Amino acid sequence: MSGSSPAADRPVKEVLYAMTLFLLLVIAAVVLGIIGAVAKGLFFLLIIGIVVFVAALVYLGVHLRRSRRHRRTLR
C-alpha cells in the first residue's frame, strides 16, 4: 500500500464534480436570495434560496463524511 491517503486515490473527476455541484448550489442560493430580498413580491425566492443553501450544506456534509470514512486505516 502506498503512503498516500485514500482521498488522494479518488478520481479527480469525482472531486471536481462534487466541488462544482456545491459551488453551483451556493451561487444559485445567493442569486435567488438577492432577487427575493430586493424585488417586491418575490419573497418566496428568498425562501427558496435559503432552502437551496441548506441543501448545499447538507450535500457538503454528506460528501465530507463519505470522504472521511474512506480515510480510515485498517489496523
ZIPE-V88952 format. One record per residue. N is the residue number from 0. OMEGA is omega as a letter, one per 40 degrees, with the letter a starting at -180 (* if undefined). BURIAL is 1 if it has 24 or more other ideal C-beta (glycine too) atoms within 12 Angstrom, else 0. D_LAST is the distance of its C-alpha to the last C-alpha in Angstrom with 2 decimals. Layout:
N;OMEGA;BURIAL;D_LAST
N;OMEGA;BURIAL;D_LAST
//
This chain:
0;a;0;13.02
1;a;0;15.20
2;a;0;14.72
3;a;0;16.25
4;i;0;14.89
5;i;0;14.97
6;i;0;17.96
7;a;0;19.78
8;i;0;19.36
9;i;0;21.18
10;a;0;24.81
11;a;0;27.20
12;i;0;29.59
13;i;0;27.27
14;i;0;26.85
15;i;0;30.59
16;a;0;31.50
17;a;1;29.58
18;a;0;31.11
19;i;0;34.53
20;i;0;34.55
21;a;1;33.58
22;i;0;36.27
23;i;0;38.86
24;i;1;38.29
25;i;1;38.70
26;i;0;41.79
27;i;1;43.30
28;a;1;42.74
29;a;0;44.43
30;i;0;47.34
31;i;1;47.92
32;i;1;47.74
33;i;0;50.26
34;a;0;52.63
35;a;1;52.36
36;a;0;53.08
37;a;0;55.95
38;a;0;57.77
39;i;0;59.99
40;a;0;59.29
41;i;0;55.85
42;i;0;53.85
43;i;0;51.87
44;i;1;50.31
45;i;1;48.93
46;i;0;47.33
47;i;0;45.91
48;i;1;44.59
49;i;0;42.80
50;i;0;41.29
51;i;1;40.14
52;i;1;38.61
53;i;0;36.68
54;i;0;35.53
55;i;1;34.32
56;i;0;32.34
57;i;0;30.78
58;i;1;29.95
59;i;0;28.33
60;i;0;26.27
61;a;0;25.08
62;i;1;24.35
63;i;0;22.36
64;a;0;20.35
65;a;0;19.63
66;i;0;18.62
67;i;0;16.40
68;i;0;14.61
69;a;0;14.06
70;a;0;12.64
71;i;0;9.43
72;i;0;6.38
73;a;0;3.77
74;*;0;0.00
//
